[in-house]
Every structure is written in C-alpha cells, then in structure tokens.
Amino acid sequence: HLYVVESGGGLVQPGGSLRLSCTVSGLILDYYTIGWFRQAPWKEREGVSCISTRNETWYSDSVMGRFTISRDNAANRAFLQMNSLKPEDTAVYYCAVDRWFGTVEGGHPAERYDFWGQGTQVTVSS
C-alpha cells in the first residue's frame, strides 16, 4: 500500500525551529525525487525545496539559508529542517515524490510529482 505522510508541524514562535518529516511506504525512495511545497490561506501553492536521487538540492529564495532538506532512503523518509521561522512561513506543508533521476536545478515543478501527502500545518505566531 502506497502512502506519503507528513508530520512534525505545529505552532512555533517567530525565530523558532521545526523539523518536518515525510514518511513514504510502498515504493523504494532511492528512485524518487522528493519535494516540499506549501500553501498559505488565499495563496497559491509554492515550491519550497526539493532533493534529487543524487542528493542535489534546490530551495526557493524565500527559505534559502533557513531551511534544509535531507533524505534517509534506508528509512524511506525525508526531512525539512526549518530554522529562523517567520510568520510568512505559516502554511500547510506538503511532501511529494516523483520517479525522476535527473537534476532539480531551478526546482522541480509540482505537476511532475506522482504522489502527495495530506499536509501538515505549520503556524508561526507569537
């Protein structure tokens, strides 16, 4: 049974940190590019970060230097470490996977991803 499940969201004060996890079952994660996306109320979904099968990474300008994406293929998991959080980071965060072995230079478009999780809420507020 294939599923993608995000966890680790919550309420955090500005400047704080959260670590999101993406647990995948039913496929071999080694063969998949992993992406993190977010959608805030009244806004379009945006790409946050992605990591290729070769561990090449991409970050949006808005999170560059604050977020770090990683993967643990043996555990079929991926992570998004979020530091120095800002109120504008408030959104539902989604994990997605795509059977893509190529580069993620410049990002990897949302429409390419095959499987998505249900999302986890991140709220940054004092």
C-alpha atoms as a printed R data frame, in Angstrom:
    type eleno elety resid chain resno      x      y       z
1   ATOM     1    CA   HIS     A     1  0.000  0.000   0.000
2   ATOM     2    CA   LEU     A     2  1.499  3.321  -1.089
3   ATOM     3    CA   TYR     A     3  1.277  6.381   1.067
4   ATOM     4    CA   VAL     A     4  3.066  9.642   1.759
5   ATOM     5    CA   VAL     A     5  2.591 11.095   5.237
6   ATOM     6    CA   GLU     A     6  3.916 14.352   6.635
7   ATOM     7    CA   SER     A     7  4.420 15.017  10.332
8   ATOM     8    CA   GLY     A     8  6.123 17.492  12.621
9   ATOM     9    CA   GLY     A     9  4.042 20.574  12.036
10  ATOM    10    CA   GLY     A    10  2.775 22.746  14.839
11  ATOM    11    CA   LEU     A    11  2.742 26.184  16.400
12  ATOM    12    CA   VAL     A    12  6.074 27.926  16.890
13  ATOM    13    CA   GLN     A    13  7.134 31.451  17.763
14  ATOM    14    CA   PRO     A    14  8.948 33.629  15.231
15  ATOM    15    CA   GLY     A    15 12.620 32.723  15.191
16  ATOM    16    CA   GLY     A    16 11.893 29.177  16.269
17  ATOM    17    CA   SER     A    17 12.502 25.866  14.509
18  ATOM    18    CA   LEU     A    18 10.552 22.860  13.369
19  ATOM    19    CA   ARG     A    19 11.557 19.653  11.664
20  ATOM    20    CA   LEU     A    20  9.066 18.170   9.253
21  ATOM    21    CA   SER     A    21  9.206 14.510   8.345
22  ATOM    22    CA   CYS     A    22  7.884 12.763   5.267
23  ATOM    23    CA   THR     A    23  7.367  9.026   5.598
24  ATOM    24    CA   VAL     A    24  6.834  7.054   2.420
25  ATOM    25    CA   SER     A    25  5.622  3.496   2.055
26  ATOM    26    CA   GLY     A    26  5.025  1.258  -0.919
27  ATOM    27    CA   LEU     A    27  7.947  2.396  -3.039
28  ATOM    28    CA   ILE     A    28 11.726  2.476  -2.987
29  ATOM    29    CA   LEU     A    29 12.574  6.046  -2.090
30  ATOM    30    CA   ASP     A    30 16.045  5.790  -3.660
31  ATOM    31    CA   TYR     A    31 14.377  6.084  -7.075
32  ATOM    32    CA   TYR     A    32 12.402  9.222  -6.306
33  ATOM    33    CA   THR     A    33 12.962 12.926  -6.215
34  ATOM    34    CA   ILE     A    34 11.331 14.438  -3.124
35  ATOM    35    CA   GLY     A    35  9.750 17.850  -2.927
36  ATOM    36    CA   TRP     A    36  8.303 20.046  -0.220
37  ATOM    37    CA   PHE     A    37  5.568 22.512  -1.067
38  ATOM    38    CA   ARG     A    38  3.414 24.836   0.979
39  ATOM    39    CA   GLN     A    39  0.136 26.627   0.627
40  ATOM    40    CA   ALA     A    40 -0.935 29.534   2.783
41  ATOM    41    CA   PRO     A    41 -4.543 30.700   3.046
42  ATOM    42    CA   TRP     A    42 -5.633 32.650  -0.023
43  ATOM    43    CA   LYS     A    43 -2.334 31.932  -1.781
44  ATOM    44    CA   GLU     A    44 -1.202 29.575  -4.491
45  ATOM    45    CA   ARG     A    45  0.841 26.516  -3.678
46  ATOM    46    CA   GLU     A    46  4.561 27.183  -3.922
47  ATOM    47    CA   GLY     A    47  7.629 25.022  -4.077
48  ATOM    48    CA   VAL     A    48  9.830 25.233  -1.002
49  ATOM    49    CA   SER     A    49 12.597 22.743  -1.587
50  ATOM    50    CA   CYS     A    50 13.449 19.509  -3.343
51  ATOM    51    CA   ILE     A    51 16.165 16.887  -3.317
52  ATOM    52    CA   SER     A    52 17.116 14.641  -6.199
53  ATOM    53    CA   THR     A    53 18.058 10.981  -6.186
54  ATOM    54    CA   ARG     A    54 21.680 12.174  -6.247
55  ATOM    55    CA   ASN     A    55 21.106 14.482  -3.257
56  ATOM    56    CA   GLU     A    56 21.191 17.616  -5.345
57  ATOM    57    CA   THR     A    57 19.070 20.231  -3.587
58  ATOM    58    CA   TRP     A    58 17.072 23.275  -4.537
59  ATOM    59    CA   TYR     A    59 15.493 25.952  -2.309
60  ATOM    60    CA   SER     A    60 13.150 28.793  -3.032
61  ATOM    61    CA   ASP     A    61 14.559 32.250  -2.446
62  ATOM    62    CA   SER     A    62 12.197 32.758   0.477
63  ATOM    63    CA   VAL     A    63 13.675 29.885   2.506
64  ATOM    64    CA   MET     A    64 17.258 29.757   1.256
65  ATOM    65    CA   GLY     A    65 19.666 29.726   4.183
66  ATOM    66    CA   ARG     A    66 16.941 28.912   6.726
67  ATOM    67    CA   PHE     A    67 15.575 25.527   5.597
68  ATOM    68    CA   THR     A    68 17.480 22.314   4.954
69  ATOM    69    CA   ILE     A    69 16.124 19.318   3.092
70  ATOM    70    CA   SER     A    70 17.507 15.823   3.601
71  ATOM    71    CA   ARG     A    71 16.615 12.231   2.931
72  ATOM    72    CA   ASP     A    72 17.151  8.837   4.533
73  ATOM    73    CA   ASN     A    73 16.493  6.277   1.842
74  ATOM    74    CA   ALA     A    74 17.035  3.325   4.156
75  ATOM    75    CA   ALA     A    75 14.232  4.574   6.361
76  ATOM    76    CA   ASN     A    76 12.095  5.734   3.440
77  ATOM    77    CA   ARG     A    77 11.913  9.183   4.968
78  ATOM    78    CA   ALA     A    78 12.697 12.756   4.099
79  ATOM    79    CA   PHE     A    79 13.022 15.802   6.294
80  ATOM    80    CA   LEU     A    80 12.721 19.542   6.150
81  ATOM    81    CA   GLN     A    81 14.573 21.348   8.927
82  ATOM    82    CA   MET     A    82 13.125 24.824   9.266
83  ATOM    83    CA   ASN     A    83 15.023 27.412  11.264
84  ATOM    84    CA   SER     A    84 14.523 31.128  11.882
85  ATOM    85    CA   LEU     A    85 10.855 30.749  11.119
86  ATOM    86    CA   LYS     A    86  8.853 33.796  10.174
87  ATOM    87    CA   PRO     A    87  5.100 34.467  10.279
88  ATOM    88    CA   GLU     A    88  5.079 34.349   6.492
89  ATOM    89    CA   ASP     A    89  6.173 30.709   6.670
90  ATOM    90    CA   THR     A    90  2.732 29.853   8.041
91  ATOM    91    CA   ALA     A    91  1.125 27.360   5.678
92  ATOM    92    CA   VAL     A    92  0.166 23.756   5.135
93  ATOM    93    CA   TYR     A    93  3.310 21.924   4.090
94  ATOM    94    CA   TYR     A    94  3.121 19.042   1.648
95  ATOM    95    CA   CYS     A    95  5.603 16.338   0.722
96  ATOM    96    CA   ALA     A    96  5.584 14.827  -2.757
97  ATOM    97    CA   VAL     A    97  7.624 12.258  -4.662
98  ATOM    98    CA   ASP     A    98  8.426 11.829  -8.344
99  ATOM    99    CA   ARG     A    99 10.230  8.965 -10.038
100 ATOM   100    CA   TRP     A   100 12.788 11.321 -11.572
101 ATOM   101    CA   PHE     A   101 16.518 10.670 -11.760
102 ATOM   102    CA   GLY     A   102 17.548 13.953 -13.288
103 ATOM   103    CA   THR     A   103 18.622 17.305 -11.981
104 ATOM   104    CA   VAL     A   104 16.488 19.547  -9.805
105 ATOM   105    CA   GLU     A   105 18.413 22.652 -10.815
106 ATOM   106    CA   GLY     A   106 15.928 25.511 -10.802
107 ATOM   107    CA   GLY     A   107 13.405 23.407  -8.929
108 ATOM   108    CA   HIS     A   108 11.108 20.560  -9.974
109 ATOM   109    CA   PRO     A   109  7.566 21.531 -10.984
110 ATOM   110    CA   ALA     A   110  4.628 20.398  -8.907
111 ATOM   111    CA   GLU     A   111  2.844 18.813 -11.857
112 ATOM   112    CA   ARG     A   112  5.663 16.326 -12.224
113 ATOM   113    CA   TYR     A   113  5.162 14.723  -8.836
114 ATOM   114    CA   ASP     A   114  3.337 11.414  -8.736
115 ATOM   115    CA   PHE     A   115  2.306 11.082  -5.114
116 ATOM   116    CA   TRP     A   116  1.421 13.609  -2.452
117 ATOM   117    CA   GLY     A   117  0.797 13.602   1.256
118 ATOM   118    CA   GLN     A   118 -2.157 15.218   3.005
119 ATOM   119    CA   GLY     A   119 -0.093 18.013   4.504
120 ATOM   120    CA   THR     A   120  0.893 19.230   7.940
121 ATOM   121    CA   GLN     A   121  0.052 22.648   9.348
122 ATOM   122    CA   VAL     A   122  2.860 24.998  10.346
123 ATOM   123    CA   THR     A   123  1.876 28.157  12.195
124 ATOM   124    CA   VAL     A   124  4.436 30.778  13.130
125 ATOM   125    CA   SER     A   125  2.995 33.253  15.583
126 ATOM   126    CA   SER     A   126  3.737 34.936  18.875
